[in-house]
Amino acid sequence: MQTIQINNPDIENFIFSEYGDDTESLLSDFVKFVKLSLNDGYPAISKDEAKKRVVQAVKEVKNGEAILLSQEEYDADMNEFIKSL
């Protein structure tokens, strides 16, 4: 096992205020964070493919072909997503 050193007083203070001596919860949350950060569930794509997708999405919005959510629908969708994390 390796130790991670954090040389940032703000982060150290945040961790201490949130977890204190509860290293088990800290480790559990850290593992969840790393897993989500490394794998968001979407396959990796190239920059060129990403650019193509953005251009296509903008074109669909301009042409009125995109299905856009209302603010209420977006909020409900985001709340469900956040709950799933």
All heavy atoms as an XYZ file, in Angstrom:
680
protein
N       0.836     -1.179      0.000
C       0.000      0.000      0.000
C       0.878      1.239      0.000
O       1.922      1.257      0.620
C      -0.910     -0.015      1.221
C      -1.758      1.232      1.324
S      -2.911      1.165      2.675
C      -4.381      0.835      1.770
N       0.414      2.272     -0.713
C       1.162      3.517     -0.756
C       0.386      4.619     -0.052
O      -0.832      4.549      0.087
C       1.417      3.925     -2.199
C       2.326      2.965     -2.933
C       2.622      3.450     -4.342
O       2.082      4.438     -4.791
N       3.487      2.738     -5.027
N       1.099      5.611      0.390
C       0.483      6.754      1.056
C       0.400      7.908      0.069
O       1.336      8.155     -0.685
C       1.336      7.188      2.265
O       1.418      6.079      3.166
C       0.738      8.382      2.962
N      -0.710      8.583      0.078
C      -0.875      9.767     -0.754
C      -0.654     10.983      0.124
O      -1.306     11.139      1.154
C      -2.290      9.825     -1.372
C      -2.507      8.642     -2.295
C      -2.494     11.132     -2.116
C      -3.919      8.557     -2.834
N       0.267     11.829     -0.295
C       0.527     13.056      0.442
C      -0.211     14.197     -0.233
O      -0.137     14.364     -1.450
C       2.017     13.376      0.456
C       2.699     12.982      1.720
C       4.120     13.503      1.757
O       4.825     13.463      0.755
N       4.527     13.984      2.903
N      -0.930     14.969      0.543
C      -1.646     16.120      0.022
C      -0.997     17.359      0.615
O      -1.074     17.593      1.816
C      -3.145     16.073      0.394
C      -3.769     14.808     -0.177
C      -3.861     17.318     -0.083
C      -5.173     14.555      0.286
N      -0.362     18.122     -0.222
C       0.321     19.326      0.246
C      -0.512     20.558     -0.086
O      -0.050     21.486     -0.727
C       1.716     19.421     -0.378
C       2.604     18.278      0.066
O       2.559     17.878      1.222
N       3.383     17.753     -0.836
N      -1.761     20.528      0.340
C      -2.667     21.636      0.103
C      -3.497     21.830      1.359
O      -4.368     21.007      1.671
C      -3.560     21.334     -1.102
C      -4.477     22.475     -1.436
O      -5.209     22.969     -0.586
N      -4.461     22.889     -2.686
N      -3.248     22.917      2.095
C      -3.951     23.125      3.367
C      -5.473     23.152      3.218
O      -6.185     22.662      4.105
C      -3.430     24.479      3.852
C      -2.143     24.686      3.127
C      -2.267     23.957      1.828
N      -5.989     23.724      2.126
C      -7.446     23.774      1.946
C      -8.039     22.377      1.846
O      -9.075     22.081      2.447
C      -7.816     24.580      0.697
C      -7.521     26.063      0.848
O      -7.526     26.547      1.996
O      -7.291     26.725     -0.182
N      -7.392     21.511      1.087
C      -7.895     20.147      0.932
C      -7.739     19.378      2.243
O      -8.643     18.656      2.661
C      -7.180     19.427     -0.228
C      -7.553     20.091     -1.554
C      -7.544     17.942     -0.258
C      -6.812     19.563     -2.760
N      -6.611     19.547      2.885
C      -6.399     18.880      4.172
C      -7.455     19.306      5.190
O      -8.017     18.464      5.905
C      -4.997     19.173      4.701
C      -3.902     18.486      3.912
C      -2.511     18.853      4.397
O      -2.375     19.603      5.379
O      -1.555     18.382      3.774
N      -7.757     20.598      5.256
C      -8.771     21.095      6.185
C     -10.153     20.555      5.836
O     -10.924     20.182      6.721
C      -8.799     22.629      6.197
C      -7.564     23.223      6.844
O      -6.903     22.579      7.655
N      -7.236     24.443      6.474
N     -10.457     20.504      4.540
C     -11.744     19.964      4.116
C     -11.871     18.501      4.527
O     -12.890     18.090      5.092
C     -11.920     20.102      2.601
C     -13.128     19.373      2.096
C     -14.390     19.918      2.250
C     -13.011     18.131      1.485
C     -15.520     19.243      1.802
C     -14.125     17.449      1.031
C     -15.386     18.003      1.192
N     -10.848     17.709      4.248
C     -10.885     16.285      4.591
C     -11.054     16.116      6.100
O     -11.884     15.321      6.555
C      -9.616     15.561      4.083
C      -9.645     15.469      2.557
C      -9.504     14.171      4.705
C      -8.353     14.961      1.939
N     -10.305     16.878      6.873
C     -10.414     16.740      8.326
C     -11.797     17.151      8.809
O     -12.393     16.494      9.668
C      -9.335     17.557      9.046
C      -9.349     17.330     10.521
C      -8.841     16.164     11.065
C      -9.913     18.268     11.383
C      -8.882     15.932     12.427
C      -9.958     18.043     12.748
C      -9.440     16.881     13.277
N     -12.352     18.244      8.241
C     -13.675     18.692      8.703
C     -14.772     17.718      8.303
O     -15.761     17.563      9.012
C     -13.989     20.088      8.156
O     -14.199     20.053      6.764
N     -14.607     17.033      7.173
C     -15.624     16.086      6.709
C     -15.487     14.704      7.343
O     -16.485     14.028      7.576
C     -15.550     15.929      5.181
C     -15.993     17.152      4.411
C     -17.473     17.446      4.555
O     -18.289     16.506      4.457
O     -17.806     18.617      4.789
N     -14.252     14.272      7.586
C     -14.019     12.889      8.016
C     -13.383     12.762      9.399
O     -13.510     11.699     10.013
C     -13.138     12.160      6.987
C     -13.797     12.048      5.649
C     -13.518     12.951      4.638
C     -14.715     11.040      5.385
C     -14.137     12.860      3.396
C     -15.341     10.935      4.155
C     -15.043     11.848      3.165
O     -15.665     11.751      1.939
N     -12.692     13.787      9.849
C     -12.001     13.683     11.137
C     -11.075     12.481     11.130
O     -10.210     12.358     10.280
N     -11.287     11.569     12.065
C     -10.460     10.359     12.152
C     -11.122      9.155     11.485
O     -10.650      8.026     11.621
C     -10.164     10.030     13.614
C      -9.279     11.077     14.263
O      -8.425     11.647     13.557
O      -9.448     11.332     15.481
N     -12.224      9.382     10.777
C     -12.968      8.294     10.138
C     -12.306      7.906      8.812
O     -12.794      8.212      7.728
C     -14.413      8.719      9.903
C     -15.281      7.596      9.349
O     -14.796      6.456      9.211
O     -16.457      7.877      9.040
N     -11.188      7.208      8.918
C     -10.436      6.845      7.712
C     -11.172      5.818      6.852
O     -10.975      5.779      5.637
C      -9.039      6.307      8.087
O      -9.190      5.208      8.974
C      -8.194      7.394      8.725
N     -12.033      5.030      7.457
C     -12.780      4.029      6.692
C     -13.730      4.700      5.687
O     -13.782      4.324      4.524
C     -13.558      3.126      7.651
C     -14.033      1.834      7.012
C     -14.588      0.883      8.061
O     -13.888      0.604      9.046
O     -15.726      0.424      7.853
N     -14.463      5.698      6.137
C     -15.371      6.424      5.230
C     -14.587      7.206      4.194
O     -14.981      7.281      3.027
C     -16.264      7.387      6.016
O     -17.154      6.677      6.832
N     -13.486      7.802      4.613
C     -12.637      8.546      3.680
C     -12.139      7.625      2.573
O     -12.228      7.961      1.385
C     -11.452      9.175      4.413
C     -10.390      9.847      3.543
C     -10.989     10.974      2.714
C      -9.251     10.359      4.410
N     -11.658      6.462      2.930
C     -11.163      5.511      1.940
C     -12.284      5.046      1.018
O     -12.118      4.985     -0.202
C     -10.509      4.308      2.615
C      -9.963      3.234      1.681
C      -8.906      3.816      0.742
C      -9.387      2.086      2.469
N     -13.443      4.759      1.578
C     -14.581      4.321      0.779
C     -14.983      5.390     -0.242
O     -15.192      5.094     -1.421
C     -15.762      4.006      1.696
O     -16.915      3.712      0.939
N     -15.094      6.637      0.206
C     -15.449      7.724     -0.707
C     -14.359      7.962     -1.746
O     -14.643      8.270     -2.908
C     -15.730      9.007      0.068
C     -17.039      8.955      0.841
O     -17.831      8.005      0.613
O     -17.270      9.848      1.666
N     -13.108      7.830     -1.347
C     -12.001      8.014     -2.284
C     -12.029      6.944     -3.374
O     -11.860      7.244     -4.558
C     -10.657      7.989     -1.543
C      -9.481      8.200     -2.450
C      -9.224      9.444     -2.990
C      -8.635      7.140     -2.764
C      -8.137      9.640     -3.835
C      -7.558      7.331     -3.604
C      -7.302      8.579     -4.143
N     -12.289      5.707     -2.996
C     -12.370      4.611     -3.966
C     -13.506      4.871     -4.949
O     -13.339      4.710     -6.164
C     -12.537      3.246     -3.260
C     -12.907      2.159     -4.239
C     -11.259      2.888     -2.507
N     -14.665      5.300     -4.454
C     -15.793      5.630     -5.338
C     -15.404      6.738     -6.315
O     -15.704      6.665     -7.506
C     -17.005      6.082     -4.529
C     -17.683      4.987     -3.768
C     -18.821      5.560     -2.930
C     -19.305      4.571     -1.907
N     -20.269      5.159     -0.977
N     -14.744      7.773     -5.790
C     -14.315      8.895     -6.622
C     -13.365      8.435     -7.730
O     -13.530      8.796     -8.890
C     -13.639      9.966     -5.761
C     -12.930     11.010     -6.558
C     -13.641     12.016     -7.193
C     -11.546     10.980     -6.677
C     -12.981     12.985     -7.944
C     -10.881     11.941     -7.422
C     -11.599     12.946     -8.054
N     -12.391      7.632     -7.372
C     -11.417      7.159     -8.359
C     -12.099      6.303     -9.421
O     -11.861      6.469    -10.614
C     -10.259      6.391     -7.682
C      -9.387      5.693     -8.712
C      -9.425      7.338     -6.835
N     -12.981      5.408     -9.000
C     -13.679      4.558     -9.970
C     -14.518      5.392    -10.925
O     -14.534      5.125    -12.132
C     -14.563      3.537     -9.253
C     -13.780      2.417     -8.622
C     -14.696      1.418     -7.928
C     -13.912      0.285     -7.316
N     -14.797     -0.661     -6.614
N     -15.224      6.385    -10.418
C     -16.022      7.247    -11.293
C     -15.144      8.080    -12.201
O     -15.479      8.321    -13.360
C     -16.917      8.172    -10.469
C     -18.159      7.546     -9.881
C     -18.839      8.512     -8.917
C     -19.130      7.143    -10.975
N     -14.010      8.526    -11.690
C     -13.113      9.366    -12.482
C     -12.447      8.586    -13.602
O     -12.226      9.119    -14.684
C     -12.027      9.977    -11.596
O     -12.601     10.821    -10.634
N     -12.133      7.325    -13.353
C     -11.443      6.522    -14.352
C     -12.386      5.912    -15.370
O     -11.991      5.641    -16.499
C     -10.640      5.410    -13.670
C      -9.493      5.881    -12.787
C      -8.828      4.687    -12.116
C      -8.473      6.680    -13.576
N     -13.634      5.700    -14.985
C     -14.567      5.042    -15.889
C     -15.939      5.670    -15.729
O     -16.652      5.384    -14.787
C     -14.637      3.543    -15.588
C     -15.564      2.826    -16.541
O     -16.072      3.411    -17.503
N     -15.818      1.571    -16.282
N     -16.296      6.519    -16.677
C     -17.608      7.156    -16.605
C     -18.676      6.340    -17.315
O     -19.817      6.751    -17.444
C     -17.556      8.564    -17.177
C     -17.140      8.592    -18.635
O     -16.981      7.525    -19.250
O     -16.985      9.700    -19.175
N     -18.291      5.163    -17.791
C     -19.261      4.298    -18.451
C     -19.379      4.523    -19.944
O     -20.094      3.809    -20.629
N     -18.688      5.525    -20.443
C     -18.732      5.809    -21.869
C     -17.407      5.402    -22.507
O     -16.353      5.611    -21.929
C     -18.980      7.301    -22.121
C     -20.333      7.764    -21.654
C     -20.481      8.401    -20.423
C     -21.460      7.551    -22.431
C     -21.734      8.825    -19.990
C     -22.713      7.973    -22.001
C     -22.832      8.607    -20.787
O     -24.065      9.023    -20.368
N     -17.458      4.842    -23.716
C     -16.209      4.482    -24.381
C     -15.426      5.737    -24.776
O     -16.023      6.778    -25.061
C     -16.673      3.708    -25.625
C     -18.076      4.152    -25.861
C     -18.636      4.503    -24.513
N     -14.130      5.638    -24.747
C     -13.283      6.761    -25.128
C     -13.422      7.023    -26.624
O     -13.595      6.102    -27.420
C     -11.824      6.447    -24.793
N     -13.387      8.311    -26.990
C     -13.426      8.680    -28.407
C     -12.293      9.659    -28.685
O     -11.774     10.305    -27.769
C     -14.781      9.309    -28.810
C     -15.063     10.573    -27.997
C     -15.914      8.304    -28.666
C     -16.278     11.345    -28.477
N     -11.941      9.785    -29.944
C     -10.864     10.699    -30.326
C     -11.360     12.141    -30.320
O     -12.561     12.407    -30.306
C     -10.365     10.345    -31.732
O     -11.376     10.657    -32.684
N     -10.423     13.080    -30.365
C     -10.792     14.490    -30.442
C     -11.561     14.770    -31.729
O     -12.521     15.540    -31.722
C      -9.544     15.373    -30.385
C      -8.924     15.477    -29.020
C      -7.739     16.424    -29.035
C      -7.084     16.494    -27.675
N      -5.926     17.404    -27.678
N     -11.143     14.144    -32.814
C     -11.835     14.350    -34.088
C     -13.280     13.864    -34.014
O     -14.195     14.537    -34.504
C     -11.102     13.640    -35.229
C      -9.792     14.324    -35.599
O      -9.641     15.519    -35.277
O      -8.940     13.653    -36.193
N     -13.490     12.719    -33.395
C     -14.849     12.199    -33.253
C     -15.676     13.116    -32.350
O     -16.854     13.375    -32.631
C     -14.833     10.780    -32.682
C     -16.204     10.176    -32.468
C     -17.042     10.009    -33.739
O     -16.474      9.935    -34.850
O     -18.278      9.950    -33.610
N     -15.083     13.619    -31.292
C     -15.782     14.537    -30.397
C     -16.184     15.804    -31.144
O     -17.317     16.286    -30.998
C     -14.906     14.878    -29.191
N     -15.278     16.334    -31.951
C     -15.586     17.535    -32.741
C     -16.737     17.267    -33.699
O     -17.643     18.097    -33.840
C     -14.356     18.000    -33.508
C     -13.284     18.609    -32.633
C     -12.055     18.988    -33.455
C     -10.943     19.484    -32.554
N      -9.722     19.788    -33.302
N     -16.723     16.105    -34.360
C     -17.801     15.748    -35.288
C     -19.140     15.711    -34.572
O     -20.151     16.185    -35.080
C     -17.538     14.381    -35.929
C     -16.487     14.357    -36.994
C     -16.409     12.943    -37.566
C     -15.101     12.687    -38.227
N     -14.962     11.283    -38.665
N     -19.149     15.144    -33.377
C     -20.392     15.017    -32.622
C     -20.923     16.389    -32.195
O     -22.134     16.627    -32.222
C     -20.200     14.115    -31.404
C     -19.963     12.665    -31.781
C     -19.820     11.795    -30.563
N     -19.431     10.441    -30.920
C     -19.372      9.439    -30.074
N     -19.675      9.630    -28.788
N     -19.002      8.236    -30.466
N     -20.017     17.274    -31.801
C     -20.440     18.619    -31.400
C     -21.008     19.361    -32.608
O     -22.067     19.989    -32.519
C     -19.278     19.404    -30.751
C     -19.633     20.872    -30.582
C     -18.896     18.785    -29.415
N     -20.325     19.278    -33.747
C     -20.813     19.931    -34.965
C     -22.192     19.387    -35.332
O     -23.108     20.157    -35.664
C     -19.810     19.741    -36.131
C     -20.422     20.140    -37.462
C     -18.538     20.535    -35.864
N     -22.368     18.087    -35.240
C     -23.665     17.468    -35.552
C     -24.745     17.937    -34.588
O     -25.862     18.259    -35.000
C     -23.550     15.943    -35.534
C     -24.832     15.208    -35.869
C     -25.335     15.492    -37.283
O     -24.556     15.705    -38.205
N     -26.643     15.492    -37.454
N     -24.418     18.005    -33.309
C     -25.396     18.446    -32.307
C     -25.806     19.897    -32.541
O     -26.990     20.236    -32.474
C     -24.828     18.269    -30.903
N     -24.849     20.765    -32.843
C     -25.152     22.175    -33.118
C     -26.039     22.277    -34.354
O     -27.017     23.037    -34.366
C     -23.853     23.000    -33.279
C     -24.144     24.388    -33.817
C     -23.108     23.082    -31.954
N     -25.725     21.499    -35.376
C     -26.522     21.494    -36.608
C     -27.964     21.079    -36.306
O     -28.914     21.700    -36.801
C     -25.891     20.531    -37.615
C     -26.593     20.440    -38.933
C     -25.852     19.469    -39.841
C     -26.649     19.172    -41.096
N     -25.989     18.156    -41.925
N     -28.143     20.041    -35.485
C     -29.486     19.571    -35.132
C     -30.269     20.638    -34.368
O     -31.470     20.818    -34.599
C     -29.396     18.279    -34.313
C     -28.953     17.088    -35.134
C     -28.709     15.837    -34.297
O     -29.013     15.858    -33.074
O     -28.214     14.856    -34.859
N     -29.597     21.357    -33.465
C     -30.273     22.414    -32.719
C     -30.684     23.539    -33.664
O     -31.825     24.013    -33.629
C     -29.377     22.950    -31.571
C     -29.966     24.215    -30.961
C     -29.178     21.888    -30.501
N     -29.763     23.953    -34.531
C     -30.064     25.043    -35.470
C     -31.200     24.677    -36.418
O     -32.000     25.535    -36.792
C     -28.814     25.412    -36.268
C     -27.805     26.201    -35.465
C     -26.619     26.607    -36.325
C     -25.657     27.473    -35.540
N     -24.478     27.854    -36.330
N     -31.270     23.433    -36.820
C     -32.301     22.991    -37.762
C     -33.612     22.607    -37.068
O     -34.552     22.170    -37.733
C     -31.803     21.801    -38.586
C     -30.688     22.183    -39.533
O     -30.522     23.344    -39.890
N     -29.907     21.195    -39.944
N     -33.651     22.715    -35.755
C     -34.853     22.367    -35.025
C     -35.099     20.871    -34.943
O     -36.210     20.435    -34.676
N     -34.077     20.075    -35.171
C     -34.202     18.620    -35.151
C     -33.896     18.020    -33.783
O     -34.207     16.856    -33.536
C     -33.250     18.005    -36.189
C     -33.524     18.469    -37.609
C     -32.379     18.123    -38.558
O     -31.330     17.632    -38.098
O     -32.545     18.366    -39.754
N     -33.281     18.797    -32.908
C     -32.873     18.282    -31.594
C     -34.074     18.240    -30.657
O     -34.964     19.082    -30.722
C     -31.783     19.161    -30.997
N     -34.086     17.251    -29.788
C     -35.110     17.162    -28.753
C     -34.520     17.789    -27.496
O     -33.580     17.246    -26.910
C     -35.525     15.700    -28.503
C     -36.105     15.099    -29.780
C     -36.507     15.620    -27.346
C     -36.359     13.611    -29.707
N     -35.048     18.944    -27.131
C     -34.526     19.673    -25.983
C     -35.464     19.512    -24.797
O     -36.682     19.444    -24.954
C     -34.363     21.152    -26.329
C     -33.468     21.448    -27.538
C     -33.465     22.938    -27.834
C     -32.052     20.954    -27.300
N     -34.881     19.464    -23.603
C     -35.658     19.311    -22.381
C     -36.047     20.678    -21.829
O     -35.314     21.648    -21.963
C     -34.838     18.569    -21.321
C     -34.338     17.175    -21.662
C     -33.464     16.649    -20.533
C     -35.485     16.242    -21.931
N     -37.193     20.721    -21.161
C     -37.549     21.923    -20.414
C     -36.659     21.979    -19.172
O     -36.016     20.985    -18.806
C     -39.018     21.873    -19.996
O     -39.199     20.880    -19.005
N     -36.653     23.116    -18.501
C     -35.853     23.244    -17.287
C     -36.289     22.217    -16.241
O     -35.467     21.601    -15.583
C     -35.949     24.660    -16.710
C     -35.007     24.896    -15.540
C     -33.539     24.810    -15.927
O     -33.113     25.434    -16.874
N     -32.763     24.024    -15.194
N     -37.592     22.010    -16.132
C     -38.113     21.052    -15.146
C     -37.676     19.624    -15.497
O     -37.300     18.849    -14.620
C     -39.646     21.125    -15.075
C     -40.172     22.424    -14.504
C     -40.178     23.574    -15.512
O     -40.160     23.332    -16.744
O     -40.179     24.729    -15.056
N     -37.746     19.278    -16.778
C     -37.322     17.935    -17.203
C     -35.828     17.742    -16.962
O     -35.395     16.690    -16.493
C     -37.623     17.727    -18.687
C     -39.092     17.636    -19.010
C     -39.359     17.667    -20.508
O     -38.726     18.481    -21.222
O     -40.204     16.867    -20.951
N     -35.043     18.783    -17.273
C     -33.599     18.714    -17.058
C     -33.294     18.528    -15.570
O     -32.486     17.677    -15.192
C     -32.912     19.980    -17.581
C     -31.455     20.059    -17.222
C     -30.508     19.349    -17.951
C     -31.020     20.817    -16.131
C     -29.164     19.394    -17.610
C     -29.688     20.871    -15.783
C     -28.768     20.158    -16.525
O     -27.440     20.201    -16.180
N     -33.950     19.340    -14.726
C     -33.710     19.240    -13.278
C     -34.054     17.849    -12.751
O     -33.296     17.274    -11.962
C     -34.520     20.299    -12.527
C     -34.001     21.710    -12.771
O     -32.855     21.866    -13.229
O     -34.758     22.668    -12.491
N     -35.177     17.315    -13.187
C     -35.588     15.973    -12.735
C     -34.585     14.929    -13.198
O     -34.197     14.035    -12.435
C     -36.977     15.644    -13.263
N     -34.143     15.045    -14.448
C     -33.164     14.103    -15.009
C     -31.841     14.174    -14.242
O     -31.255     13.148    -13.887
C     -32.953     14.408    -16.492
C     -32.227     13.307    -17.221
O     -32.575     12.120    -17.035
O     -31.281     13.636    -17.984
N     -31.374     15.386    -13.970
C     -30.112     15.550    -13.242
C     -30.221     15.048    -11.806
O     -29.295     14.433    -11.286
C     -29.662     17.016    -13.255
C     -29.114     17.461    -14.601
S     -27.781     16.395    -15.229
C     -26.523     16.636    -14.021
N     -31.366     15.292    -11.175
C     -31.551     14.792     -9.808
C     -31.494     13.277     -9.757
O     -30.887     12.700     -8.853
C     -32.876     15.303     -9.226
C     -32.814     16.760     -8.835
O     -31.752     17.279     -8.514
N     -33.956     17.413     -8.861
N     -32.101     12.615    -10.731
C     -32.039     11.152    -10.789
C     -30.607     10.684    -11.019
O     -30.153      9.705    -10.431
C     -32.967     10.625    -11.883
C     -34.419     10.668    -11.519
C     -34.743      9.886    -10.252
O     -34.290      8.740    -10.110
O     -35.438     10.463     -9.378
N     -29.896     11.374    -11.897
C     -28.502     11.007    -12.177
C     -27.653     11.139    -10.919
O     -26.888     10.238    -10.577
C     -27.935     11.870    -13.308
C     -26.461     11.683    -13.507
C     -25.969     10.521    -14.069
C     -25.555     12.664    -13.098
C     -24.609     10.344    -14.246
C     -24.200     12.495    -13.276
C     -23.722     11.326    -13.852
N     -27.808     12.237    -10.210
C     -27.014     12.471     -9.006
C     -27.329     11.426     -7.946
O     -26.429     10.928     -7.263
C     -27.236     13.904     -8.492
C     -26.589     14.891     -9.456
C     -26.693     14.084     -7.071
C     -26.905     16.336     -9.205
N     -28.586     11.039     -7.818
C     -28.956     10.000     -6.863
C     -28.300      8.669     -7.197
O     -28.036      7.854     -6.316
C     -30.478      9.821     -6.832
C     -31.215     10.918     -6.130
C     -32.715     10.634     -6.195
C     -33.528     11.799     -5.724
N     -34.960     11.557     -5.881
N     -28.055      8.431     -8.486
C     -27.490      7.149     -8.905
C     -25.997      7.033     -8.615
O     -25.432      5.950     -8.695
C     -27.724      6.936    -10.398
O     -26.876      7.765    -11.178
N     -25.356      8.146     -8.290
C     -23.906      8.117     -8.041
C     -23.572      7.508     -6.710
O     -24.222      7.482     -5.779
C     -23.319      9.534     -8.117
C     -23.441     10.213     -9.462
C     -22.890     11.629     -9.384
C     -22.698      9.439    -10.535
